[in-house]
Amino acid sequence: MSPRPGFSPPASPHTSELVKSHADRLAHEEFERAEKRRLELAEQRSDRNPPDVRIRTWEKVHALSLPSDPAHPILDVIAVSTRLTLAQVQEEQRARAARRRAPPAAAARHETAPDSATGRDPTSES
């Protein structure tokens, strides 16, 4: 069977070009991963972020959760990595524990503050 007139099959790339393209893609992906990690580490240490944000970023970077034990040895590592004091890390532990213990209705009350002018809850009907 002969090719149609005016039709030429697509040019096949040389093997070396495929390898180079694949190597370039892998290098680019590695650069992207490294850049993402660099930004996450900067966020976890940034003084612009409050302690809870820094700790959540630390948890994300390391795929670990903040332990509930106030004497857990990893707390020192978290404090150093986030540029927080051990007391600040332990305070975040206490805040999380309090949120877990709070009944759902109490948590909802904290989300809607009363109107400052009337002192009434804006979500309640009169």
Secondary structure, DSSP 4 states (H G I P E B T S, - for coil): -PPPTT--PPPPPPHHHHHHHHHHHHHHHHHHHHHHHHHHHHHHH-TTS-HHHHHHHHHHHHT----S-TT-THHHHHHHHHT--HHHHHHHHHHHHHHHHS-HHHHHHHHSPPPTTT-S-TTS--
